[in-house]
Amino acid sequence: MAHGTLSRRRFLGGSLAAGALAALSACTSGGQTEQGSAAVAEQPLTIGFSRPASIDPALATDTSSLTVVWQLFDCLTSYDFSTGELSCLAAERYEVSDDAQTFTFYLRDATFHDGSRVTSEDFKRAWERIVSPSSAPSQVAGTTPYAYLLSLIDGYDALHIGSATEFSGVTCPDSATLCICLSTPYADLPYLLAHPVLGPVPSSADEDLPSFSQRPIGNGPFMMADTWKSGSGTLSLSRYDDYYGEVASLDRVLFDVEPDAESSFRSFQTGDIDVSPCPIGDASDAASSLGRSEDGRTLGDDGRFVCVTGLTTSMLACNCSAAPLDDPAVRRAISLAIDRDYLCDTLYRETRVPAHGAVPPTVLGYREESWAYTAFDPSSAAELLESSYPLNDDDDRGIEVRLSYNTDGGHAEVMQKISDDLADLGITCRLEALDAETLRQRIEDGDFDLVRVDWTADAPTLDSVLFPLFFSGCIGSTNYARYQNAHVDQQFAQARTELDEGARVSLLQGADSIIGSECPVVPLMYHARSYAASERVAHLAIDTQGRLDLASAELAE
């Protein structure tokens, strides 16, 4: 079976045909535009951001790093965050086997920023340097953080432990064809391959790692204008005029390194930079003075303040393997007792979105208020507990829980409010603030009652949220709640083999409904990122991970 879609780099365009991937169709690039429409201003667009950890895609771990990598490198695929739909990018089209285990990608004719041709071997090389412990970046910085993204590919284990030197499941029949064989079915693989760290790298990446890490050579719409050094105060990009797709409008982009969001926003207010993240404390005033973006994704004339909902859900994981939270009624009551609107609107000043399920609204297949027990309803919460845990004369139900959270995230005020909400229900809640490593070990060992966790999906798909959190095989790792349901596991397995996207989404929505009825986790809020833009910006889109889509950005004339 084969597939292809119309594509361009920007994530606010492109479409994926729903239904079985039965007929071969082709992606077409947007076509290279005349440069006359590109250079609209001599002054670069200036953006405030924190210092990136690394701009080598294998080592990019933070939002700033990934923002730069996203401009420099194009992956095989991309997706439209406004619709959740998939499109091709560096790939022209791809084919999928009936068992959803073999994927064949056919590459566009494109070049790296040094003029050399992009080949299938360059993608294979990029992935091997992420997984192999003997790769150049692994030798310098230890195991790269994104190896798990490729863990379903045949030969992953052997490459990851160092007993193999290449990915046996990734082959290159010719320079424009990349074949991927998986160890288990995974129909959503094309979505995962849009992750910005999975773009191609040239052979020079490992031949001279210090040079590559300071001035990466990619295949994206922007190239490094200058060498970047870790102590530099600015990072400069310039438009790549030989880009295979639509050439960017911006001529240059200057990233200004700021110590924190507060400092960046002060620089924005004084007119020193054009785009800045907006701190929580300034968000309300900024929204009023700059005007809130109408679509919640783009900055420009329709609004110079935007709060972009992301792919991260904050939640309380309930230990489903131990009393009292092995009782679904207790879990449901706790969920009903928490005032999410207060947490988001008052404590976070409308920079978070109340969560009514584990799945964020930016995920394909999201359903509004899909979980039944996420409304703030203290009376219904009390009714659920009344028969088994009636109030005594001290307004206590004899239920005591530990609520554990990490100390380095600024969560104390939110956790205290949740504790107060549970106290109003008659549940004694003991707060336990732990360092991150101790908390991680407690979760792994199952030594907790309630624990505050975040989950960030790697792709805007239901599987990327639900499978890691609720598949029984993930207990002890990402299934924090230690939740088990054989029917849910079966739904997951069936969905991963289903090539028809509509049917796949339906299967996962069914699993989501079952999970929501049992409340193994208590969803709290969806994360969002706030940004402000000056009047120089005519159009700038921001994706759910806070990455700026500079390829489609435009300055005011």
C-alpha positions as CSV (number, residue, x, y, z in Angstrom):
1,M,0.0,0.0,0.0
2,A,1.2,3.5,-0.8
3,H,0.7,7.0,0.2
4,G,1.6,10.6,-0.6
5,T,0.2,14.0,0.1
6,L,0.6,17.6,-1.0
7,S,3.2,19.3,1.2
8,R,5.1,22.3,2.1
9,R,7.2,22.9,5.2
10,R,4.8,25.1,7.1
11,F,2.7,23.1,9.6
12,L,-0.5,25.1,8.8
13,G,-0.9,23.4,5.4
14,G,-1.1,20.0,3.8
15,S,-3.6,17.2,4.1
16,L,-3.8,13.4,4.7
17,A,-6.4,11.4,2.9
18,A,-8.4,9.4,5.4
19,G,-9.1,5.8,4.6
20,A,-7.1,2.8,3.5
21,L,-3.6,3.6,2.1
22,A,-4.5,1.7,-1.0
23,A,-3.5,3.9,-4.0
24,L,-0.2,5.5,-4.8
25,S,-0.3,9.2,-5.0
26,A,2.5,11.8,-5.1
27,C,3.5,14.7,-2.9
28,T,4.4,17.9,-4.7
29,S,6.6,20.5,-3.3
30,G,5.3,24.1,-3.1
31,G,7.7,25.0,-5.9
32,Q,10.6,27.4,-5.5
33,T,9.5,31.0,-5.6
34,E,11.3,33.9,-7.2
35,Q,13.7,35.4,-4.7
36,G,12.1,38.8,-5.4
37,S,9.3,37.9,-3.1
38,A,11.6,36.7,-0.4
39,A,13.8,39.5,0.8
40,V,11.3,42.0,2.3
41,A,13.5,43.7,4.9
42,E,17.2,44.1,5.5
43,Q,16.9,44.0,9.3
44,P,16.7,40.4,10.6
45,L,13.8,39.1,12.6
46,T,15.1,39.1,16.2
47,I,13.9,36.5,18.6
48,G,14.6,36.1,22.3
49,F,15.2,32.6,23.6
50,S,17.2,30.7,26.2
51,R,20.6,29.3,25.5
52,P,20.3,26.1,23.4
53,A,21.9,23.0,24.9
54,S,23.0,21.9,21.5
55,I,22.1,22.5,17.9
56,D,23.3,19.1,16.8
57,P,20.0,17.3,16.2
58,A,21.2,14.2,18.0
59,L,21.8,16.2,21.2
60,A,19.0,18.8,21.0
61,T,17.0,18.4,24.2
62,D,15.3,21.7,24.9
63,T,12.8,24.0,23.1
64,S,15.5,26.5,22.0
65,S,17.7,23.7,20.6
66,L,14.7,22.1,18.8
67,T,13.6,25.5,17.4
68,V,16.9,25.9,15.7
69,V,17.1,22.3,14.5
70,W,13.7,22.6,13.0
71,Q,14.8,25.5,10.8
72,L,18.0,23.7,9.7
73,F,16.7,20.2,9.0
74,D,13.7,18.8,7.2
75,C,12.4,15.3,8.2
76,L,10.6,12.8,5.9
77,T,7.2,14.0,7.0
78,S,5.5,16.9,8.7
79,Y,2.0,17.6,10.1
80,D,-0.6,20.3,10.2
81,F,-1.2,21.2,13.9
82,S,-4.5,23.0,13.0
83,T,-6.0,19.7,11.7
84,G,-3.6,17.0,13.0
85,E,-3.1,15.8,9.4
86,L,0.1,14.4,8.0
87,S,2.0,15.5,4.9
88,C,5.3,14.6,3.2
89,L,8.3,16.9,3.5
90,A,11.7,15.6,2.5
91,A,9.9,12.5,1.2
92,E,7.9,12.8,-2.0
93,R,5.7,9.8,-1.2
94,Y,5.8,6.6,0.8
95,E,4.4,3.0,0.8
96,V,3.2,0.9,3.7
97,S,2.9,-2.9,3.8
98,D,-0.4,-4.5,4.7
99,D,1.0,-5.6,8.1
100,A,2.1,-2.0,9.0
101,Q,5.7,-3.2,9.5
102,T,7.5,-2.1,6.4
103,F,7.6,1.5,5.2
104,T,9.3,2.7,2.0
105,F,10.0,6.4,1.5
106,Y,10.9,8.0,-1.8
107,L,12.9,11.2,-1.4
108,R,12.6,14.5,-3.2
109,D,15.6,15.8,-5.1
110,A,17.1,18.1,-2.5
111,T,20.5,19.4,-1.4
112,F,22.2,20.1,1.9
113,H,23.4,23.6,2.6
114,D,26.8,22.8,1.3
115,G,25.4,21.8,-2.1
116,S,25.7,18.1,-1.7
117,R,22.7,15.9,-2.5
118,V,20.5,14.5,0.2
119,T,20.3,10.7,0.0
120,S,18.7,7.9,1.8
121,E,22.1,7.0,3.4
122,D,22.0,10.5,5.1
123,F,18.8,9.6,6.9
124,K,20.2,6.2,7.9
125,R,23.3,7.8,9.2
126,A,21.4,10.4,11.2
127,W,19.4,7.7,12.9
128,E,22.4,5.5,13.6
129,R,24.3,8.3,15.3
130,I,21.2,8.8,17.6
131,V,21.1,5.1,18.6
132,S,24.6,3.8,18.5
133,P,26.8,4.2,21.7
134,S,29.8,4.4,19.4
135,S,28.6,7.3,17.3
136,A,30.4,10.6,17.5
137,P,27.8,12.5,19.5
138,S,27.4,9.5,21.9
139,Q,31.1,9.4,22.5
140,V,31.1,13.1,23.4
141,A,27.9,13.4,25.4
142,G,26.8,9.9,26.3
143,T,23.7,8.2,25.0
144,T,21.6,10.6,23.0
145,P,18.2,11.3,24.4
146,Y,16.0,10.4,21.4
147,A,17.1,6.8,20.7
148,Y,13.7,5.5,22.0
149,L,12.0,7.2,19.0
150,L,13.5,4.5,16.8
151,S,13.1,1.5,19.2
152,L,10.5,-0.3,17.0
153,I,12.9,-0.6,14.1
154,D,14.5,-4.0,13.5
155,G,18.0,-4.2,14.8
156,Y,17.5,-1.4,17.4
157,D,18.5,-3.5,20.4
158,A,21.7,-4.7,18.8
159,L,22.7,-1.2,17.6
160,H,21.8,0.4,20.9
161,I,23.9,-2.0,23.0
162,G,26.8,-1.7,20.6
163,S,26.8,-5.3,19.3
164,A,26.0,-4.0,15.8
165,T,27.4,-1.1,13.8
166,E,24.4,-0.3,11.7
167,F,20.6,-0.4,11.7
168,S,19.7,-3.8,10.1
169,G,16.1,-2.6,9.8
170,V,17.0,0.5,7.7
171,T,18.1,-0.2,4.1
172,C,18.8,2.0,1.1
173,P,18.1,0.3,-2.2
174,D,19.2,3.4,-4.0
175,S,20.1,7.0,-3.1
176,A,16.5,8.1,-3.2
177,T,14.8,5.2,-1.5
178,L,14.7,4.5,2.3
179,C,13.2,1.2,3.6
180,I,12.3,0.8,7.2
181,C,11.4,-2.6,8.7
182,L,9.8,-2.7,12.2
183,S,9.9,-5.4,14.8
184,T,6.2,-4.9,15.5
185,P,3.4,-3.2,13.7
186,Y,3.1,0.6,14.1
187,A,0.8,2.3,11.6
188,D,1.5,5.8,13.1
189,L,5.3,5.6,12.2
190,P,5.1,8.4,9.6
191,Y,3.8,10.8,12.3
192,L,6.7,9.9,14.5
193,L,9.2,10.5,11.7
194,A,8.3,14.1,11.7
195,H,10.2,14.7,15.0
196,P,12.8,17.4,14.2
197,V,15.8,15.3,15.4
198,L,15.1,12.7,12.7
199,G,16.2,14.7,9.7
200,P,19.3,13.7,7.6
201,V,22.9,14.6,8.3
202,P,25.8,14.6,5.8
203,S,28.9,12.5,6.2
204,S,30.8,15.5,7.4
205,A,28.7,15.5,10.6
206,D,30.8,12.8,12.2
207,E,34.0,13.4,10.3
208,D,34.4,16.8,12.0
209,L,31.9,16.8,15.0
210,P,33.2,20.0,16.6
211,S,32.6,21.9,13.4
212,F,29.2,20.3,12.8
213,S,28.0,21.0,16.3
214,Q,28.8,24.7,15.9
215,R,27.6,25.1,12.4
216,P,25.3,22.2,11.4
217,I,24.7,21.5,7.7
218,G,21.1,20.6,7.1
219,N,18.5,20.4,4.3
220,G,16.0,22.9,5.7
221,P,14.8,26.3,4.6
222,F,17.5,28.1,6.8
223,M,21.2,27.6,7.1
224,M,23.7,28.8,9.7
225,A,24.9,32.3,8.9
226,D,27.8,32.2,11.4
227,T,29.5,29.6,13.6
228,W,27.7,29.2,16.9
229,K,29.7,28.9,20.1
230,S,28.2,28.0,23.4
231,G,29.1,31.3,25.0
232,S,27.8,33.4,22.2
233,G,25.1,35.9,22.8
234,T,23.4,35.5,19.5
235,L,22.8,32.8,16.9
236,S,22.2,33.8,13.3
237,L,20.4,32.0,10.5
238,S,20.1,33.0,6.8
239,R,17.7,31.8,4.1
240,Y,18.8,28.8,2.0
241,D,18.1,30.0,-1.5
242,D,18.5,26.6,-3.0
243,Y,15.9,25.0,-0.8
244,Y,13.9,22.3,-2.6
245,G,10.5,23.8,-1.5
246,E,9.2,27.3,-1.2
247,V,12.0,29.6,-0.4
248,A,11.5,31.5,2.9
249,S,10.4,35.2,2.9
250,L,12.8,36.1,5.7
251,D,16.3,36.9,4.7
252,R,17.9,36.5,8.1
253,V,16.9,35.5,11.6
254,L,18.8,36.5,14.8
255,F,18.2,34.6,18.0
256,D,19.2,36.7,21.0
257,V,20.2,34.6,24.0
258,E,18.4,35.7,27.2
259,P,18.9,34.2,30.7
260,D,15.1,33.7,31.2
261,A,11.7,34.6,29.8
262,E,11.4,37.6,32.1
263,S,14.6,39.1,30.6
264,S,13.6,38.3,27.1
265,F,10.2,40.0,27.6
266,R,11.9,43.1,29.0
267,S,14.0,43.3,25.9
268,F,10.8,42.9,23.8
269,Q,9.1,45.8,25.7
270,T,12.1,48.1,25.0
271,G,12.0,47.2,21.3
272,D,15.3,45.4,21.2
273,I,13.7,42.1,19.9
274,D,10.7,41.3,17.8
275,V,9.5,38.0,19.3
276,S,9.6,36.8,22.9
277,P,8.2,34.2,25.1
278,C,5.9,35.9,27.6
279,P,6.2,35.1,31.4
280,I,3.1,33.9,33.2
281,G,3.1,37.1,35.3
282,D,2.9,39.3,32.2
283,A,0.5,37.3,30.1
284,S,-2.7,39.0,31.1
285,D,-1.5,42.5,30.5
286,A,0.2,41.4,27.3
287,A,-2.9,39.9,26.0
288,S,-4.8,43.1,26.7
289,S,-2.3,45.5,25.2
290,L,-1.2,43.4,22.2
291,G,-4.4,41.7,21.3
292,R,-4.9,37.9,21.6
293,S,-4.4,35.9,18.4
294,E,-7.7,34.8,17.0
295,D,-6.6,31.3,15.9
296,G,-4.4,30.6,18.9
297,R,-1.5,29.6,16.7
298,T,-0.2,32.6,14.8
299,L,1.2,36.1,15.6
300,G,0.5,39.1,13.4
301,D,-2.0,41.7,12.6
302,D,-4.8,39.6,14.0
303,G,-3.2,39.5,17.4
304,R,0.4,40.0,18.7
305,F,-0.1,37.8,21.8
306,V,-0.7,34.1,21.5
307,C,-1.0,31.3,24.0
308,V,-0.4,28.0,22.1
309,T,-1.8,24.8,23.6
310,G,0.8,22.1,23.5
311,L,1.2,18.3,23.6
312,T,1.8,18.1,27.3
313,T,-0.7,17.0,29.9
314,S,-0.1,17.5,33.7
315,M,-1.9,14.9,35.7
316,L,-1.9,13.0,39.0
317,A,-1.1,9.3,38.5
318,C,-3.0,7.1,40.9
319,N,-1.3,3.9,42.1
320,C,-3.9,1.4,40.8
321,S,-2.1,-1.5,42.4
322,A,-2.4,-0.4,46.1
323,A,-5.2,0.7,48.5
324,P,-6.9,3.1,48.6
325,L,-6.4,4.1,45.0
326,D,-7.0,0.5,43.7
327,D,-10.7,1.5,44.1
328,P,-12.0,3.2,41.0
329,A,-14.6,5.0,43.1
330,V,-11.9,6.8,45.1
331,R,-10.1,7.8,41.9
332,R,-13.3,9.1,40.4
333,A,-14.1,11.1,43.5
334,I,-10.7,12.7,43.7
335,S,-11.0,13.7,40.0
336,L,-14.4,15.3,40.6
337,A,-13.1,17.2,43.7
338,I,-10.4,19.2,42.0
339,D,-11.2,22.7,40.7
340,R,-9.2,22.7,37.4
341,D,-10.6,26.1,36.4
342,Y,-9.1,27.7,39.5
343,L,-5.7,26.1,38.9
344,C,-5.5,27.3,35.3
345,D,-7.3,30.7,35.4
346,T,-6.1,31.9,38.8
347,L,-2.9,30.2,39.7
348,Y,-1.6,30.1,36.1
349,R,-3.4,33.3,35.0
350,E,-5.0,31.7,32.0
351,T,-1.8,30.3,30.6
352,R,-2.9,26.7,31.1
353,V,-6.0,24.9,29.8
354,P,-8.2,22.7,32.1
355,A,-7.7,19.1,31.1
356,H,-10.8,16.9,30.7
357,G,-8.9,13.8,29.6
358,A,-5.3,12.7,29.1
359,V,-5.4,13.6,25.4
360,P,-4.6,17.3,24.5
361,P,-6.8,19.2,22.1
362,T,-3.9,19.4,19.6
363,V,-4.0,15.6,19.0
364,L,-5.8,14.1,16.0
365,G,-8.9,12.3,17.4
366,Y,-9.3,14.6,20.5
367,R,-12.8,14.7,21.9
368,E,-13.8,17.5,24.1
369,E,-14.5,16.4,27.7
370,S,-14.0,12.8,26.7
371,W,-13.6,11.6,30.3
372,A,-16.6,11.4,32.5
373,Y,-15.2,12.4,35.9
374,T,-13.3,15.6,35.2
375,A,-15.9,18.3,35.9
376,F,-15.6,20.1,39.2
377,D,-18.5,18.5,41.1
378,P,-17.8,18.1,44.9
379,S,-21.3,16.8,45.6
380,S,-21.0,14.0,43.1
381,A,-17.6,13.2,44.5
382,A,-19.1,12.9,48.0
383,E,-21.9,10.6,46.7
384,L,-19.3,8.2,45.2
385,L,-17.7,7.8,48.6
386,E,-20.6,7.9,50.9
387,S,-21.4,4.1,51.0
388,S,-17.9,2.8,51.5
389,Y,-16.3,5.9,53.1
390,P,-18.9,7.8,55.0
391,L,-17.9,11.0,56.8
392,N,-17.3,10.6,60.6
393,D,-18.0,13.2,63.2
394,D,-14.7,14.9,62.3
395,D,-15.7,15.3,58.7
396,D,-13.2,12.7,57.7
397,R,-13.7,9.6,55.6
398,G,-10.8,7.6,56.8
399,I,-8.9,8.0,53.5
400,E,-5.3,9.2,53.7
401,V,-3.2,9.7,50.6
402,R,0.3,10.9,49.9
403,L,0.6,13.4,47.0
404,S,4.2,13.4,45.8
405,Y,5.7,16.0,43.4
406,N,9.1,17.2,42.3
407,T,10.5,20.2,44.1
408,D,12.1,21.9,41.1
409,G,9.0,22.6,39.1
410,G,7.3,25.4,41.1
411,H,4.3,23.1,41.8
412,A,3.9,23.8,45.5
413,E,1.0,26.2,45.3
414,V,-1.0,24.0,42.9
415,M,-0.4,20.9,45.0
416,Q,-1.6,22.8,48.1
417,K,-4.8,23.8,46.3
418,I,-5.4,20.2,45.3
419,S,-4.8,19.1,48.9
420,D,-7.3,21.7,50.1
421,D,-9.9,20.4,47.6
422,L,-9.4,16.8,48.8
423,A,-9.7,18.0,52.4
424,D,-13.1,19.5,51.6
425,L,-14.1,16.1,50.4
426,G,-13.0,14.5,53.7
427,I,-9.7,13.0,52.3
428,T,-6.5,13.6,54.2
429,C,-3.8,14.5,51.8
430,R,-0.2,14.6,52.9
431,L,2.1,16.6,50.5
432,E,5.5,15.1,49.8
433,A,8.0,17.2,47.9
434,L,10.9,15.2,46.5
435,D,13.9,15.8,44.3
436,A,13.5,14.5,40.7
437,E,15.6,11.4,41.0
438,T,13.9,10.3,44.2
439,L,10.5,10.8,42.7
440,R,11.5,8.9,39.6
441,Q,12.6,5.9,41.7
442,R,9.4,6.0,43.7
443,I,7.4,5.9,40.5
444,E,9.4,3.0,39.1
445,D,9.1,1.1,42.4
446,G,5.4,1.8,42.8
447,D,6.1,3.5,46.1
448,F,3.4,6.3,45.9
449,D,-0.3,7.0,46.2
450,L,-0.8,10.1,44.0
451,V,2.1,11.5,42.0
452,R,2.2,14.7,39.9
453,V,3.6,13.9,36.4
454,D,3.7,15.4,32.9
455,W,3.3,13.6,29.7
456,T,4.4,15.1,26.4
457,A,3.5,13.2,23.2
458,D,6.2,12.7,20.6
459,A,3.6,13.2,17.9
460,P,0.0,14.5,17.7
461,T,-1.5,11.1,17.7
462,L,-3.7,9.2,20.2
463,D,-1.2,6.4,20.3
464,S,1.6,8.7,21.4
465,V,-0.5,9.7,24.4
466,L,-2.5,6.6,25.4
467,F,-0.1,3.6,24.6
468,P,2.8,4.7,26.8
469,L,0.6,5.8,29.7
470,F,-1.9,2.9,29.8
471,F,-0.5,-0.2,28.0
472,S,0.1,-2.8,30.7
473,G,3.5,-3.7,29.2
474,C,4.7,-0.2,30.1
475,I,4.2,-0.7,33.9
476,G,7.4,0.3,35.6
477,S,8.3,2.8,33.0
478,T,5.8,5.2,31.4
479,N,2.6,3.6,32.7
480,Y,3.0,5.5,36.0
481,A,-0.4,4.5,37.3
482,R,0.4,0.8,37.0
483,Y,-2.9,0.4,35.1
484,Q,-4.0,-2.9,33.6
485,N,-6.9,-3.6,31.3
486,A,-6.8,-6.5,28.9
487,H,-9.4,-5.0,26.6
488,V,-7.6,-1.8,26.4
489,D,-4.4,-3.6,25.5
490,Q,-6.2,-5.4,22.8
491,Q,-7.5,-2.1,21.4
492,F,-4.0,-0.8,21.3
493,A,-2.6,-3.8,19.5
494,Q,-5.4,-3.7,16.9
495,A,-5.0,0.0,16.3
496,R,-1.3,-0.3,15.6
497,T,-2.0,-2.7,12.7
498,E,-4.9,-0.6,11.3
499,L,-3.9,1.3,8.1
500,D,-7.1,3.1,7.8
501,E,-6.7,6.3,9.8
502,G,-10.3,6.7,10.6
503,A,-10.6,3.2,11.9
504,R,-7.4,3.5,13.9
505,V,-8.6,6.7,15.6
506,S,-11.9,5.0,16.4
507,L,-10.2,2.1,18.1
508,L,-8.1,4.4,20.2
509,Q,-11.0,6.6,21.1
510,G,-12.8,3.4,22.3
511,A,-9.8,2.6,24.5
512,D,-9.7,6.2,25.7
513,S,-13.3,6.0,26.8
514,I,-12.6,2.9,28.9
515,I,-9.6,4.4,30.5
516,G,-11.5,7.6,31.3
517,S,-14.2,5.7,33.0
518,E,-11.7,4.0,35.3
519,C,-9.6,7.2,36.1
520,P,-6.1,5.7,36.5
521,V,-4.8,9.2,36.2
522,V,-6.5,12.5,37.2
523,P,-5.9,15.0,34.4
524,L,-5.2,18.5,35.6
525,M,-4.2,20.8,32.7
526,Y,-2.8,21.1,29.3
527,H,0.4,23.1,29.0
528,A,0.5,26.2,26.8
529,R,3.3,28.6,25.7
530,S,2.8,32.3,25.5
531,Y,4.5,34.6,23.0
532,A,4.5,38.2,22.0
533,A,5.4,39.9,18.7
534,S,6.2,43.4,17.6
535,E,4.5,45.3,14.8
536,R,7.3,44.2,12.4
537,V,5.8,40.7,12.4
538,A,3.0,40.2,9.8
539,H,2.7,36.4,10.2
540,L,4.5,33.9,12.5
541,A,3.0,30.5,13.3
542,I,4.1,28.6,16.4
543,D,3.6,24.8,16.8
544,T,2.4,23.0,19.8
545,Q,6.0,22.4,21.1
546,G,6.8,26.1,21.0
547,R,8.8,25.9,17.8
548,L,8.6,28.9,15.5
549,D,7.7,28.2,11.9
550,L,10.2,30.7,10.4
551,A,9.9,29.2,6.9
552,S,6.4,30.7,6.5
553,A,7.0,33.8,8.5
554,E,6.5,37.3,7.0
555,L,7.5,40.8,8.1
556,A,5.3,43.8,7.7
557,E,6.2,45.8,4.6
